[in-house]
C-alpha cells in the first residue's frame, strides 16, 4: 500500500510541473511591440523593429532612416528610438 501512496505523490508532482510549464509558456506569448529603432548599420543607418535581429530598411543618412521609422511607427502607433553611432540611445520620439 505505501507504494501506491508514493506513486500518487510522484504523479501529483509531475502534474504540477506540467501545469507550471504550460502557464509560463502562455505568459511568454506577450504582445510584441512595434517600436522602431534607428541604429548604425555598417557604414550606414538602418531601421529595425524592437526585438528583431533583421533590419527593416537600410539608409545612407540617419535623417532618412528616422523618417522611415516615423512612417512605420505612426502606422502601428509605436515609438521611434534613435541611436547614436556608438549604439547608445540619443532620443525617443513617442507616439502621440
Backbone bond lengths (Angstrom), bond angles and torsions (degrees), N, CA, C in turn:
res aa  C-N    CA-C-N  psi(-1)  N-CA   C-N-CA  omega(-1)  CA-C   N-CA-C  phi
1 X - - - 1.447 - - 1.528 112.75 -
2 X 1.326 120.71 -39.99 1.455 120.59 178.62 1.524 111.90 -59.66
3 X 1.345 118.09 -28.89 1.461 120.77 179.14 1.525 111.07 -61.53
4 X 1.323 118.15 -41.34 1.459 122.63 177.97 1.525 111.67 -62.46
5 X 1.308 116.51 -42.25 1.458 121.17 -179.08 1.523 110.93 -62.58
6 X 1.324 116.59 -43.30 1.455 118.93 -179.33 1.529 111.28 -70.08
7 X 1.333 117.28 -34.47 1.465 119.11 178.36 1.521 110.54 -70.61
8 X 1.321 118.18 -34.20 1.461 120.18 176.72 1.523 110.38 -65.29
9 X 1.304 116.64 -41.32 1.451 118.70 179.85 1.535 110.33 -67.69
10 X 1.321 116.96 -35.60 1.463 120.79 176.53 1.519 110.50 -64.93
11 X 1.313 117.70 -42.62 1.468 122.30 178.02 1.524 109.97 -65.75
12 X 1.298 117.12 -41.78 1.465 120.99 177.77 1.522 110.81 -60.37
13 X 1.310 116.19 -43.64 1.469 120.20 178.04 1.516 110.86 -63.22
14 X 1.317 117.24 -41.99 1.462 121.39 178.74 1.523 111.08 -62.19
15 X 1.324 116.91 -44.25 1.473 121.15 178.51 1.528 110.40 -61.46
16 X 1.330 117.06 -43.07 1.467 120.48 178.90 1.522 111.40 -62.58
17 X 1.324 117.11 -40.66 1.463 120.60 177.57 1.519 111.66 -63.12
18 X 1.318 117.37 -42.48 1.467 121.35 179.29 1.528 109.96 -64.43
19 X 1.339 117.32 -41.62 1.467 120.69 178.27 1.528 111.35 -62.37
20 X 1.321 117.10 -42.63 1.464 121.19 178.19 1.520 110.44 -62.95
21 X 1.320 116.86 -42.15 1.464 121.25 179.33 1.522 111.11 -60.34
22 X 1.335 117.12 -49.27 1.462 119.78 -178.31 1.525 112.09 -67.61
23 X 1.315 117.07 -35.21 1.466 120.22 177.54 1.528 110.50 -64.01
24 X 1.328 116.94 -44.03 1.463 119.83 -179.47 1.526 111.65 -68.48
25 X 1.315 117.85 -32.81 1.465 119.63 179.12 1.524 110.98 -71.05
26 X 1.321 118.17 -32.77 1.467 120.40 176.29 1.518 111.09 -68.32
27 X 1.332 117.29 -37.73 1.457 121.50 178.97 1.522 111.10 -68.33
28 X 1.312 117.86 -25.77 1.455 122.41 179.40 1.518 113.01 -73.05
29 X 1.315 118.04 -13.68 1.464 121.77 -179.22 1.520 111.14 -90.61
30 X 1.310 115.84 50.45 1.457 120.05 178.70 1.515 109.65 -73.70
31 X 1.307 114.79 155.54 1.448 120.50 179.09 1.526 109.98 -64.38
32 X 1.323 116.41 130.00 1.465 120.82 179.12 1.515 109.58 -77.35
33 X 1.298 116.03 147.05 1.456 120.17 178.48 1.524 109.98 -87.53
34 X 1.292 115.68 160.34 1.465 121.95 178.09 1.525 111.22 -109.88
35 X 1.348 117.98 18.34 1.460 120.01 178.51 1.530 108.86 -57.68
36 X 1.326 115.54 137.06 1.459 121.57 -177.18 1.525 109.16 -106.10
37 X 1.320 115.71 130.59 1.460 121.64 179.33 1.524 109.27 -107.81
38 X 1.326 116.14 131.85 1.470 122.35 173.09 1.529 104.99 -98.37
39 X 1.335 115.26 112.26 1.465 120.75 -171.43 1.527 111.24 -126.54
40 X 1.336 117.25 152.72 1.467 119.36 173.72 1.529 109.51 -66.82
41 X 1.335 115.44 139.63 1.462 120.81 -178.88 1.517 108.47 -140.85
42 X 1.315 116.70 107.68 1.459 122.95 -174.32 1.524 108.15 53.83
43 X 1.311 119.18 -119.13 1.474 121.08 178.17 1.531 111.74 -97.68
44 X 1.322 117.68 2.65 1.462 122.69 -175.17 1.530 110.34 -118.72
45 X 1.335 115.27 -160.73 1.459 122.84 178.17 1.520 108.64 -126.21
46 X 1.314 115.64 150.60 1.457 120.31 -178.88 1.514 110.58 -136.35
47 X 1.323 114.40 156.87 1.458 122.18 172.68 1.521 106.35 -106.94
48 X 1.340 115.21 131.09 1.457 119.53 -178.69 1.524 108.70 -138.35
49 X 1.325 116.43 133.90 1.460 120.76 176.70 1.523 109.04 -70.92
50 X 1.314 115.76 142.55 1.459 121.04 -178.68 1.523 110.43 -57.52
51 X 1.326 115.33 128.74 1.453 121.15 179.32 1.521 114.10 92.79
52 X 1.325 117.76 -11.33 1.467 121.37 -179.97 1.518 110.76 -91.03
53 X 1.319 115.46 148.82 1.460 120.44 172.68 1.524 109.42 -91.29
54 X 1.328 116.36 -35.17 1.465 120.55 -179.83 1.521 110.51 -77.45
55 X 1.325 115.58 148.68 1.463 119.71 178.26 1.526 109.24 -87.21
56 X 1.328 115.89 153.53 1.456 121.82 177.39 1.520 109.85 -85.44
57 X 1.338 116.24 -43.81 1.464 120.49 179.14 1.522 109.72 -154.42
58 X 1.334 115.46 157.63 1.465 122.34 -178.15 1.527 108.08 -121.23
59 X 1.349 117.29 139.44 1.460 121.88 -176.08 1.523 110.24 -139.59
60 X 1.324 116.33 151.47 1.469 120.76 178.28 1.521 111.76 -73.60
61 X 1.351 116.16 -37.99 1.462 121.14 -177.41 1.522 110.80 -109.57
62 X 1.324 115.48 147.32 1.453 119.94 176.86 1.530 110.83 -65.56
63 X 1.325 117.22 -36.73 1.466 120.21 -179.02 1.530 111.90 -62.64
64 X 1.322 117.14 -37.25 1.458 121.02 177.74 1.529 110.17 -67.47
65 X 1.329 116.02 -40.70 1.468 120.48 177.78 1.530 111.06 -64.15
66 X 1.326 116.34 -38.33 1.471 120.44 178.58 1.522 110.16 -63.95
67 X 1.329 117.24 -44.24 1.462 120.12 178.97 1.523 111.72 -61.36
68 X 1.328 117.37 -41.63 1.461 121.45 177.88 1.527 110.52 -64.39
69 X 1.333 116.71 -43.23 1.467 120.91 178.98 1.528 111.05 -62.71
70 X 1.330 117.00 -39.57 1.464 120.92 178.15 1.520 111.29 -62.50
71 X 1.326 116.37 -40.95 1.464 120.92 179.63 1.524 110.67 -62.01
72 X 1.315 116.11 -47.24 1.471 120.47 -179.99 1.526 110.61 -66.00
73 X 1.332 116.31 -44.36 1.464 121.00 -178.25 1.528 111.55 -63.50
74 X 1.314 117.04 -39.94 1.463 121.01 179.28 1.530 110.10 -61.32
75 X 1.320 116.25 -41.06 1.468 121.93 -179.42 1.528 111.15 -62.27
76 X 1.322 117.34 -35.09 1.462 121.93 -176.48 1.523 113.48 -108.16
77 X 1.335 117.03 10.47 1.465 123.14 179.53 1.537 110.83 52.86
78 X 1.307 115.07 54.38 1.466 121.52 -177.31 1.520 110.35 -124.49
79 X 1.312 116.51 175.11 1.458 123.02 179.34 1.524 110.81 -95.04
80 X 1.332 114.88 161.14 1.464 121.46 173.14 1.524 107.13 -113.93
81 X 1.317 116.15 126.14 1.463 121.74 178.57 1.522 107.49 -111.86
82 X 1.339 116.19 119.63 1.461 121.60 -176.44 1.527 108.94 -102.68
83 X 1.327 115.48 129.45 1.466 121.44 -179.49 1.531 110.02 -104.82
84 X 1.320 115.89 155.88 1.466 122.23 172.88 1.526 108.72 -82.52
85 X 1.321 115.56 174.44 1.466 120.75 179.42 1.525 111.89 -62.50
86 X 1.349 116.88 -26.90 1.471 119.09 178.83 1.530 112.66 -86.13
87 X 1.321 117.50 -0.72 1.459 121.86 176.11 1.515 115.08 98.25
88 X 1.325 118.15 -12.11 1.462 120.05 178.48 1.529 109.65 -74.01
89 X 1.321 115.95 158.19 1.469 120.03 -178.26 1.520 109.88 -79.62
90 X 1.332 115.10 128.39 1.453 122.34 179.82 1.520 111.72 -95.46
91 X 1.347 116.31 -42.55 1.462 120.40 -173.97 1.521 109.14 -157.62
92 X 1.334 114.33 157.49 1.465 121.04 175.29 1.513 107.25 -131.99
93 X 1.325 116.20 126.82 1.454 121.21 178.72 1.522 106.93 -107.07
94 X 1.338 117.00 106.30 1.464 119.17 -177.92 1.523 112.34 -74.47
95 X 1.320 116.16 152.68 1.463 120.45 175.03 1.521 107.63 -76.22
96 X 1.303 116.90 131.92 1.478 121.41 178.04 1.498 110.28 -124.38
